[in-house]
Amino acid sequence: MNLFSKTCLFLAILVISCSPDDKIKDSCIDESIIDELSYCIEIYQPVCGCDGVTYPNSCYAMTFNGITSYTNGTCN
């Protein structure tokens, strides 16, 4: 394997291992606000978390999953 091939392989691995989804998830989840002993009211008012997951309501998103931002409604 020549130097050019090794360089291309290295860059390909680097691009694959640094996916933008990981960075988004890291920046929008705060594990310190997760409280699995708490409870949420059972009302379905879906929110789309910054991680691209639809949660039953904002309480579930924040309390059980640590989501720091969301929009009202389901994710597309």
CYANA upper distance limits for C-alpha pairs under 8 A (distance plus 0.5 A):
  1 MET  CA      5 SER  CA      6.58
  1 MET  CA      6 LYS  CA      7.07
  2 ASN  CA      6 LYS  CA      6.84
  3 LEU  CA      7 THR  CA      6.61
  4 PHE  CA      8 CYS  CA      6.71
  5 SER  CA      9 LEU  CA      6.64
  6 LYS  CA     10 PHE  CA      6.63
  7 THR  CA     11 LEU  CA      6.71
  8 CYS  CA     12 ALA  CA      6.64
  9 LEU  CA     13 ILE  CA      6.77
 10 PHE  CA     14 LEU  CA      6.67
 11 LEU  CA     15 VAL  CA      6.66
 12 ALA  CA     16 ILE  CA      6.79
 13 ILE  CA     17 SER  CA      6.62
 14 LEU  CA     18 CYS  CA      6.75
 15 VAL  CA     19 SER  CA      7.34
 18 CYS  CA     22 ASP  CA      7.93
 19 SER  CA     23 LYS  CA      7.76
 20 PRO  CA     24 ILE  CA      6.84
 21 ASP  CA     25 LYS  CA      6.67
 22 ASP  CA     26 ASP  CA      6.61
 23 LYS  CA     27 SER  CA      6.71
 24 ILE  CA     28 CYS  CA      6.75
 24 ILE  CA     50 CYS  CA      8.06
 24 ILE  CA     51 ASP  CA      7.18
 25 LYS  CA     29 ILE  CA      6.63
 25 LYS  CA     50 CYS  CA      7.91
 25 LYS  CA     51 ASP  CA      5.82
 28 CYS  CA     50 CYS  CA      6.45
 28 CYS  CA     51 ASP  CA      7.25
 28 CYS  CA     67 ILE  CA      6.39
 28 CYS  CA     68 THR  CA      5.82
 28 CYS  CA     69 SER  CA      7.16
 29 ILE  CA     51 ASP  CA      8.43
 29 ILE  CA     65 ASN  CA      7.85
 29 ILE  CA     66 GLY  CA      5.53
 29 ILE  CA     67 ILE  CA      5.26
 29 ILE  CA     68 THR  CA      6.32
 30 ASP  CA     34 ILE  CA      7.96
 30 ASP  CA     66 GLY  CA      5.36
 30 ASP  CA     67 ILE  CA      6.96
 30 ASP  CA     68 THR  CA      6.99
 31 GLU  CA     65 ASN  CA      8.03
 31 GLU  CA     66 GLY  CA      5.82
 32 SER  CA     66 GLY  CA      7.79
 33 ILE  CA     62 MET  CA      7.63
 33 ILE  CA     63 THR  CA      6.94
 33 ILE  CA     66 GLY  CA      5.98
 34 ILE  CA     62 MET  CA      7.42
 34 ILE  CA     63 THR  CA      5.51
 34 ILE  CA     64 PHE  CA      5.68
 34 ILE  CA     65 ASN  CA      6.42
 34 ILE  CA     66 GLY  CA      5.51
 35 ASP  CA     63 THR  CA      6.01
 35 ASP  CA     64 PHE  CA      6.41
 36 GLU  CA     63 THR  CA      7.66
 36 GLU  CA     64 PHE  CA      6.14
 38 SER  CA     63 THR  CA      7.86
 40 CYS  CA     59 CYS  CA      6.31
 40 CYS  CA     60 TYR  CA      6.97
 40 CYS  CA     63 THR  CA      8.46
 41 ILE  CA     59 CYS  CA      8.31
 43 ILE  CA     56 PRO  CA      8.05
 43 ILE  CA     57 ASN  CA      7.60
 44 TYR  CA     56 PRO  CA      5.76
 44 TYR  CA     57 ASN  CA      6.47
 45 GLN  CA     56 PRO  CA      6.40
 45 GLN  CA     57 ASN  CA      5.34
 45 GLN  CA     58 SER  CA      8.20
 45 GLN  CA     72 ASN  CA      8.26
 45 GLN  CA     73 GLY  CA      7.75
 46 PRO  CA     54 THR  CA      6.96
 46 PRO  CA     55 TYR  CA      6.06
 46 PRO  CA     56 PRO  CA      5.04
 46 PRO  CA     57 ASN  CA      5.24
 46 PRO  CA     58 SER  CA      7.86
 46 PRO  CA     72 ASN  CA      6.93
 46 PRO  CA     73 GLY  CA      5.51
 46 PRO  CA     74 THR  CA      6.09
 47 VAL  CA     54 THR  CA      6.17
 47 VAL  CA     55 TYR  CA      5.93
 47 VAL  CA     56 PRO  CA      7.13
 47 VAL  CA     57 ASN  CA      6.09
 47 VAL  CA     58 SER  CA      6.60
 47 VAL  CA     61 ALA  CA      8.18
 47 VAL  CA     70 TYR  CA      6.69
 47 VAL  CA     71 THR  CA      6.04
 47 VAL  CA     72 ASN  CA      4.97
 47 VAL  CA     73 GLY  CA      5.17
 47 VAL  CA     74 THR  CA      6.01
 47 VAL  CA     75 CYS  CA      7.93
 48 CYS  CA     52 GLY  CA      6.68
 48 CYS  CA     53 VAL  CA      6.28
 48 CYS  CA     54 THR  CA      5.05
 48 CYS  CA     55 TYR  CA      6.88
 48 CYS  CA     70 TYR  CA      5.84
 48 CYS  CA     71 THR  CA      5.74
 48 CYS  CA     72 ASN  CA      6.77
 48 CYS  CA     73 GLY  CA      6.50
 48 CYS  CA     74 THR  CA      5.68
 48 CYS  CA     75 CYS  CA      5.36
 49 GLY  CA     53 VAL  CA      5.90
 49 GLY  CA     54 THR  CA      6.67
 49 GLY  CA     55 TYR  CA      7.52
 49 GLY  CA     61 ALA  CA      7.25
 49 GLY  CA     67 ILE  CA      6.80
 49 GLY  CA     69 SER  CA      6.76
 49 GLY  CA     70 TYR  CA      4.80
 49 GLY  CA     71 THR  CA      7.18
 49 GLY  CA     75 CYS  CA      8.28
 50 CYS  CA     67 ILE  CA      7.45
 50 CYS  CA     68 THR  CA      7.97
 50 CYS  CA     69 SER  CA      6.17
 50 CYS  CA     70 TYR  CA      5.90
 50 CYS  CA     71 THR  CA      8.45
 51 ASP  CA     67 ILE  CA      8.25
 52 GLY  CA     75 CYS  CA      6.73
 53 VAL  CA     75 CYS  CA      6.93
 54 THR  CA     73 GLY  CA      8.42
 54 THR  CA     74 THR  CA      5.83
 54 THR  CA     75 CYS  CA      5.98
 55 TYR  CA     60 TYR  CA      6.85
 55 TYR  CA     61 ALA  CA      6.16
 55 TYR  CA     74 THR  CA      8.24
 56 PRO  CA     60 TYR  CA      6.97
 56 PRO  CA     61 ALA  CA      8.18
 57 ASN  CA     61 ALA  CA      6.98
 58 SER  CA     62 MET  CA      6.65
 58 SER  CA     70 TYR  CA      8.19
 59 CYS  CA     63 THR  CA      6.03
 59 CYS  CA     64 PHE  CA      8.14
 60 TYR  CA     64 PHE  CA      5.85
 60 TYR  CA     65 ASN  CA      7.29
 61 ALA  CA     65 ASN  CA      5.77
 61 ALA  CA     66 GLY  CA      6.98
 61 ALA  CA     67 ILE  CA      5.87
 62 MET  CA     66 GLY  CA      5.04
 62 MET  CA     67 ILE  CA      5.16
 62 MET  CA     68 THR  CA      7.03
 63 THR  CA     67 ILE  CA      8.39
